[in-house]
Each structure stands twice: as structure tokens, then as C-alpha cells.
Amino acid sequence: MRYLLVKSSYTGFSTELGRRLAHIDGDFLICEVIGEISAQAGETLRKRLGRSYFTLDDFPRLPLEELGEGDKAVVMRALKGLKKDEKVEIKRRRW
């Protein structure tokens, strides 16, 4: 089963607490599908990070040398447009 990289960002929150809790104060969550990676790449990223998402701060910990060229290109595309307060989720593709 393959994985999708999905960028998530919150928009319109007036306080840091609202942004973190997402249900107290704010407008909406924007999700953007960046691309698809192989099952091996998805498992490698999740195992190395210990969770199912990454941020800009995780860049040094990403095992890019262990990924195939196509998977590496998708991860780099996700990182290229990422802002400090956004994250990229590694989700199993269900279809």
C-alpha cells in the first residue's frame, strides 16, 4: 500500500492557543496533497521520525539517502513550499 504526503496548515487563528487546539478559536484547516510515495519510503520515514508527520525542523533527520529518486523528489517538493508552522503528514493511501 502506498503513502500520500499531505501538507496541513491552519488559517485565521488569532491566538497561539487557538492554533494549537484548533477547535477553540479559528477559521479552518487547509490540506494539500503533495504527492504519492512508495510503501517502503513511507515506512522508512515513519520509523526514522517516530511519528506520522514531519516539519521543517525535521529536515536534518529525514533519511533522504535511503529513498528512491522518485520518492526523494516528492519529499523535497513537500519541503520546498513548507512554512515554519506547517507540517507534512505521511498517510496511507486507502484507494
C-alpha positions in Angstrom: 0.0 0.0 0.0 1.4 3.4 -1.0 1.5 6.6 1.1 0.5 10.2 0.4 2.3 13.3 1.7 -0.3 15.8 2.8 0.6 19.3 3.8 -1.5 20.8 6.6 -1.8 24.4 7.7 -4.2 26.3 9.9 -5.6 29.7 8.7 -7.1 32.5 10.6 -6.2 31.8 14.2 -5.9 34.9 16.3 -4.0 33.2 19.2 -1.3 30.6 19.6 -3.6 28.6 21.9 -6.3 28.6 19.2 -3.9 27.4 16.5 -2.7 24.5 18.7 -6.1 23.3 19.9 -7.8 24.0 16.5 -11.3 23.8 18.0 -11.3 26.9 20.3 -10.6 29.8 18.0 -10.0 30.0 14.3 -11.2 29.5 10.8 -10.1 26.3 9.1 -7.5 23.7 8.3 -6.1 23.5 4.8 -4.9 20.2 3.5 -3.0 19.9 0.2 -1.9 16.5 -1.3 1.7 16.9 -2.3 2.2 13.5 -3.9 2.5 9.8 -3.5 5.5 7.8 -2.2 6.2 4.1 -2.1 5.2 1.9 0.9 8.9 1.4 1.7 9.6 5.1 1.7 6.5 5.8 3.9 7.6 3.2 6.4 11.2 4.4 6.4 10.1 8.0 7.1 7.7 7.0 9.9 10.2 4.7 11.6 13.0 7.2 11.5 10.9 10.1 12.8 8.9 8.1 15.3 5.6 9.7 14.1 3.5 10.1 11.0 4.4 13.7 10.1 7.4 16.0 9.6 8.1 19.7 9.7 11.0 21.9 8.5 12.7 21.3 11.8 12.9 17.6 11.0 14.8 18.1 7.7 18.2 17.0 9.2 16.6 13.8 10.4 15.0 12.8 7.1 16.7 9.7 5.6 16.8 11.1 2.1 19.8 8.9 1.2 17.6 5.8 1.8 14.8 6.9 -0.5 14.5 6.2 -4.2 14.9 9.1 -6.6 11.1 9.5 -7.2 10.3 9.3 -3.5 13.1 11.8 -2.7 11.7 14.2 -5.3 8.3 14.2 -3.7 9.7 14.7 -0.2 11.8 17.6 -1.5 8.8 19.1 -3.2 6.9 18.9 0.1 9.8 20.6 1.9 10.2 23.4 -0.7 6.9 25.0 -0.1 6.7 24.3 3.7 6.4 27.2 6.2 7.5 27.1 9.8 4.0 26.5 11.2 3.0 23.8 8.7 3.5 20.0 8.7 3.5 17.2 6.1 1.6 14.2 7.2 2.5 10.7 5.9 -0.8 9.0 5.3 -1.6 5.5 4.0 -3.4 5.7 0.7 -6.8 4.0 1.1 -7.9 3.8 -2.5 
